[in-house]
Amino acid sequence: MNRREFVPVLLAGAQALAAPVTGRRAKIGSVSWNFHSLAPGAHPEEAIDIIGSLSFEGIELIANSRRDIDEYWTDDTIGRIRKQLERNHLTLNQFPFFQPVTEGLTSRDADERKRSLDYFERGCVIAKKLGAPMVNIVAPWARELSTPATDYLPRYFMDDPKPGEKFHIEIAKDTTSMSSGRHSCRRRKPAWSAPKRMA
């Protein structure tokens, strides 16, 4: 069975599952980054045509980087992408922001948090212009947290992970008050749970 034959089978199965609950046929979509890189400058035009040609009905586009927010997602690009989505009969389900766009939301630096919030707001404006009903961000962790073995923080805390195994780590802030004479401050330090294997 090839992909063109597989998609109608997938749709039929989804219809059967959704019909008793909603009375409507389920729509199946694909994320654009199945067919393009998540690197800055990787744009979705070819992916949109591929996804449309495979008979998907929905799609998620993504802002890969701050540079893409600044240079790629202009009003002209948004207009062109909307027409391309219409030609391919694709509904835009959501517009996520990849981690580099908003990773500073958890920074200890106030200016970086503000910059990240500005990019989040600009991403929301782009999403609205594209007609996306929602946005999504890749959950950031404070970039100041580091480990000796890896740049990807959650991997450091995993105990013998198997390929494809998923873990959940809860990260919170522990606040301790300190005072000295007339001055007081609050020192924050990160605290996290041990990774839990997800079922």
Secondary structure, DSSP 8 states (H G I E B T S, - for coil): --HHHHHHHHHHHHHHHHHHHHSS----EEEGGGSS-SSTT--SHHHHHHHHHTT--EEE--B--HHIIIIIS-HHHHHHHHHHHHHTT-EEEEEEE-HHHHGGGG-S-HHHHHHHHHHHHHHHHHHHHHT-S-EEE-----TT---SS-SSHHHHT-SS--TT--EE--EEEEEEEEEETTEEEEEEEEEE---EE--
